[in-house]
Amino acid sequence: MLSVNNVEVKFQDVILVLKGCSLEVDDRAIVCLLGANGGGKTTILKAISGLLVSEEGKVTSGNIVFNGARIDRIPPENRVEMGIIQVMEGRRVFEHLTTEENIISGGQFISSRELKTNMEMVYSYFPKLKDLRHNTSGYLSGGEQQMLVVARALMANPKLMLLDEPSMGLAPIAVAEIFNIVKRFNEELETSILLVEQNARLALDVASYGYIMENGKVTLDGSSDKLKGNEDVQEFYMGLSKLGKKSYREVKHYKRRKRWLA
């Protein structure tokens, strides 16, 4: 489905952020992208969705192929029409609109008949949003707003959803609810998902394959089970080692010790 091939990204033709990144997302798969802040994870999502253009960034080398077609040179709205939808981090709702108005705004590329059908589908996954459909979205809780932006993305019939940090700032019970819904529509609607997530344990539990990024490059990849069993992943992303949980003092110089950076 998606193939990112040796992609390099620069901002303002000067700042090199991605340095030859490659990854793949198969049909109906959930793939996670892990790494420290500033590693380039969000940039690679924006390279796929085309939203780099809003930040004066562009793919300067390599290519991105979606369902056999090269997409890194086409406008972001054309990628939306192809079924590539990005859910930005930070729960970006239209705060002065109601919950339902926000959801409807995600259906601008579908017919009026599909709009009604998709609204029913979205409410079947997010019944809480149906109860809140007349509420002003700016007053929803963080978990409810995160549900809302995912629901809005579903309205566009995504073939590939790019999810950026859906657990950020949320209580564990809200995170669990959202990820259960994500797993459901991945299985039932066969929507492929590329997930950027700081919570490595959670991401590897829901994904079948994962990539780890450091300093703008993919440094490790493998099946979720393989990554969960990797000592470096356990130590530097799950806070575990053979001695159990480690303190910040013990891992603050972790970059020097990561075996995959040697």
Secondary structure, DSSP 8 states (H G I E B T S, - for coil): -EEEEEEEEEETTTEEEEEEEEEEE-TT-EEEEEE-TTSSHHHHHHHHHTGGGGGTEEEEEEEEEETTEE-TTS-HHHHHHHTEEEE-TT----TTSBHHHHHHHTTTTS-HHHHHHHHHHHHHH-HHHHHTTTSBGGGS-HHHHHHHHHHHHHTT--SEEEEE-TTTT--HHHHHHHHHHHHHHHHHS--EEEEE-S-HHHHHHH-SEEEEEETTEEEEEEEHHHHHT-HHHHHHTS---TTSS--HHHHTTHHHH-GGG-
